[in-house]
């Protein structure tokens, strides 16, 4: 379900993949059964392709990895959280536009 530059992470790898990243990381919390998540997926892939080399984009399947979404208070999906230096810098719940997601990454990169 991921594009070329869209990566997948798990509860086990979240710290090394996301929290210890040296670039901003956008994380899409999603589930297979979630219609809005499927609608957001191609937008996530576009953002990942557009930011290759300057930010990372990961997807977390909330059904297979319940601990990480719980740790970050994810109540509804899709939820997108942007991390920088291991800290949450921005968050969006629901389907977001490519421009909104890009703005979140740009804001994190500038911070």
C-alpha positions in Angstrom: 0.0 0.0 0.0 3.1 2.3 0.1 4.7 4.2 -2.7 8.4 4.2 -3.6 9.3 6.8 -1.0 6.6 5.9 1.5 8.1 3.6 4.2 6.3 1.4 6.8 7.3 1.3 10.5 6.1 -0.8 13.4 5.9 -0.4 17.2 9.2 -2.2 17.4 11.0 0.1 14.9 9.3 3.4 15.6 12.0 4.8 17.8 14.9 4.1 15.4 12.9 4.9 12.3 11.1 8.1 13.5 12.3 9.4 16.8 16.0 9.1 16.0 15.7 10.5 12.4 18.0 13.4 11.5 15.3 14.8 9.2 11.6 15.7 9.8 9.3 12.7 9.7 5.6 12.6 8.7 3.8 9.6 10.1 0.4 8.4 8.7 -1.5 6.4 11.2 -4.0 4.3 9.2 -5.9 1.0 8.9 -6.9 -1.3 6.0 -10.6 -1.0 6.8 -10.6 2.8 6.9 -12.1 4.5 3.8 -10.6 8.0 4.5 -7.2 6.3 5.1 -7.4 4.8 1.6 -8.4 8.2 0.2 -5.4 9.8 1.9 -2.9 7.1 0.8 -2.1 8.5 -2.7 -1.7 12.0 -1.2 0.8 10.6 1.4 2.7 8.9 -1.5 2.9 12.2 -3.4 4.2 14.1 -0.4 6.8 11.3 0.2 8.0 11.6 -3.4 8.1 15.4 -3.3 10.2 15.4 -0.1 12.6 12.5 -0.9 15.9 13.4 0.6 14.7 16.2 2.9 12.0 14.4 5.0 10.9 10.8 5.6 7.3 9.6 5.3 6.2 6.5 7.3 2.9 4.7 7.6 1.8 2.9 10.8 -0.9 0.3 10.5 -2.8 0.9 13.7 -4.4 -2.6 13.8 -1.0 -4.3 13.6 0.8 -1.7 15.8 -1.5 -0.5 18.6 1.2 0.7 21.0 2.6 3.7 19.1 -0.8 5.3 18.2 -1.9 4.8 21.8 1.4 6.5 23.0 0.7 9.6 20.9 -3.0 9.8 21.7 -4.3 8.8 18.2 -8.1 8.5 18.7 -9.3 8.7 15.1 -7.7 7.7 11.8 -6.3 8.8 9.5 -4.1 10.9 11.8 -0.9 12.4 10.5 1.8 13.5 13.0 5.0 15.3 12.0 8.1 14.7 14.2 11.4 16.5 14.4 14.2 15.5 16.7 12.0 13.0 18.3 9.3 15.5 19.2 5.8 16.0 17.8 5.7 19.4 15.9 2.4 19.2 14.1 -0.7 16.9 13.8 -3.7 16.6 11.6 -6.8 14.3 11.9 -8.8 13.3 8.9 -8.0 13.6 5.2 -5.6 16.4 4.5 -4.6 18.0 1.2 -1.2 17.6 -0.3 -0.7 21.4 0.4 -1.6 21.0 4.1 0.8 18.1 4.5 3.6 19.9 2.7 3.1 22.9 4.9 3.4 20.7 8.0 6.7 19.3 6.7 8.0 22.8 5.7 7.1 24.1 9.1 9.0 21.3 10.8 12.0 21.7 8.6 12.2 25.4 9.4 11.8 25.0 13.1 
